[in-house]
Amino acid sequence: MQNRLLLREWVVIGVLGGAIAVLGAIAHFSKIRTQHCFANQKGIYQQAARIRVVVEGEVEFPGEYVMPAGSSVKELLKQARLKKGADRAKIEMQRELEDGQHLEIPKKLSLKKCKK
């Protein structure tokens, strides 16, 4: 009779151990899936951030542009297209744009020689 009790105890221990292992595996894989879902959502939120910028002056297409947050002046001017007469030396191309910013692209000043 004692052998049967030992066998029953081992069966109970084995079932409980198996259940703990299964629950541990479920917890582990659900944690990975949850982290993956949150990582995807973070990318969506970053992607959705947009800013509005107005550009005028020496560009082919002046007006309001909707750009991704973190865009630079250079990226904006690729869309607006600088004219030949734009003074590129006065433009900070790497500067990050801000929401509601108004950019005025200056014209090059031509220095004419004066006749005496």
Backbone torsions as a table, in degrees:
resi	resn	phi	psi	omega
1	MET	NA	-34.3	179.1
2	GLN	-66.1	-32.7	178.1
3	ASN	-63.6	-38.9	178.3
4	ARG	-66.2	-42.7	178.0
5	LEU	-61.2	-41.0	178.0
6	LEU	-64.6	-40.2	178.2
7	LEU	-64.6	-43.4	177.2
8	ARG	-62.3	-41.9	179.0
9	GLU	-61.9	-41.4	178.8
10	TRP	-66.6	-36.2	177.1
11	VAL	-64.0	-45.4	179.0
12	VAL	-62.2	-44.9	179.3
13	ILE	-62.5	-42.2	179.5
14	GLY	-64.6	-42.4	178.9
15	VAL	-65.0	-45.3	179.0
16	LEU	-63.6	-41.8	178.1
17	GLY	-63.1	-42.5	177.7
18	GLY	-63.8	-40.1	178.6
19	ALA	-64.3	-41.4	178.7
20	ILE	-63.5	-41.8	179.5
21	ALA	-63.8	-42.7	179.1
22	VAL	-64.2	-44.7	179.2
23	LEU	-64.1	-37.6	176.7
24	GLY	-63.2	-42.3	178.7
25	ALA	-64.9	-42.2	178.5
26	ILE	-61.9	-44.4	179.9
27	ALA	-63.1	-41.5	-179.2
28	HIS	-63.3	-49.4	-176.7
29	PHE	-72.2	-30.9	176.6
30	SER	-70.9	-30.9	176.7
31	LYS	-65.8	-43.7	178.6
32	ILE	-63.1	-44.9	-180.0
33	ARG	-63.0	-41.3	180.0
34	THR	-64.3	-43.9	178.8
35	GLN	-62.6	-39.1	179.0
36	HIS	-63.7	-42.1	179.4
37	CYS	-63.8	-43.5	-179.9
38	PHE	-66.1	-36.1	177.8
39	ALA	-62.6	-41.8	178.7
40	ASN	-65.5	-41.0	-179.4
41	GLN	-66.1	-37.6	178.9
42	LYS	-60.5	-43.0	177.8
43	GLY	-62.6	-37.1	179.5
44	ILE	-65.4	-43.9	-179.3
45	TYR	-65.4	-39.7	178.5
46	GLN	-66.9	-37.2	-178.6
47	GLN	-68.3	-33.3	-174.7
48	ALA	-76.0	-17.6	-177.5
49	ALA	-68.5	122.2	-178.4
50	ARG	-129.9	154.1	175.4
51	ILE	-128.7	156.4	177.1
52	ARG	-111.7	132.4	-177.8
53	VAL	-135.8	141.0	176.8
54	VAL	-109.8	132.0	177.8
55	VAL	-125.2	135.6	179.8
56	GLU	-140.7	172.6	177.5
57	GLY	101.7	-133.9	-172.9
58	GLU	-83.8	61.9	174.7
59	VAL	-130.3	153.1	179.5
60	GLU	-69.8	-36.9	-175.7
61	PHE	-125.5	79.3	179.2
62	PRO	-71.6	158.7	176.6
63	GLY	140.1	-165.2	-178.0
64	GLU	-92.1	136.4	179.1
65	TYR	-124.9	142.0	173.2
66	VAL	-104.8	119.2	-174.2
67	MET	-123.0	156.8	172.9
68	PRO	-65.6	143.7	177.5
69	ALA	-58.2	138.8	-179.9
70	GLY	93.3	0.9	179.9
71	SER	-69.3	154.1	179.2
72	SER	-100.7	168.1	176.6
73	VAL	-60.6	-37.8	-179.9
74	LYS	-60.2	-42.8	179.6
75	GLU	-64.9	-37.9	177.4
76	LEU	-65.3	-43.6	-176.4
77	LEU	-72.5	-18.0	172.1
78	LYS	-65.3	-35.3	179.6
79	GLN	-81.7	-41.2	-176.9
80	ALA	-78.4	-20.1	179.4
81	ARG	58.4	108.3	177.7
82	LEU	-66.1	143.4	173.2
83	LYS	-82.1	164.5	179.3
84	LYS	-62.7	-30.8	-177.0
85	GLY	-83.3	4.8	-178.4
86	ALA	-74.3	140.1	179.0
87	ASP	-86.3	91.1	-176.3
88	ARG	-65.5	-26.7	-178.1
89	ALA	-66.5	-24.5	-178.0
90	LYS	-94.6	4.2	-177.7
91	ILE	-104.6	125.9	176.6
92	GLU	-86.7	91.3	-172.7
93	MET	-64.3	-33.1	-175.1
94	GLN	-87.2	-5.7	-178.3
95	ARG	-65.2	139.3	179.6
96	GLU	-79.7	136.1	179.4
97	LEU	-75.5	151.8	177.3
98	GLU	-119.3	151.9	-180.0
99	ASP	-62.3	131.9	178.6
100	GLY	83.0	4.5	-177.5
101	GLN	-68.6	145.3	178.0
102	HIS	-118.2	117.2	-179.4
103	LEU	-106.9	129.0	175.2
104	GLU	-113.2	113.3	-178.4
105	ILE	-86.4	117.9	-175.3
106	PRO	-76.4	157.7	177.3
107	LYS	-94.6	144.9	176.9
108	LYS	-65.3	138.6	175.0
109	LEU	-88.9	128.5	178.4
110	SER	-95.1	131.5	179.1
111	LEU	-98.5	110.9	179.6
112	LYS	-97.7	142.5	177.8
113	LYS	-76.2	134.3	179.2
114	CYS	-86.0	138.6	176.4
115	LYS	-85.7	139.1	179.3
116	LYS	-99.3	NA	NA
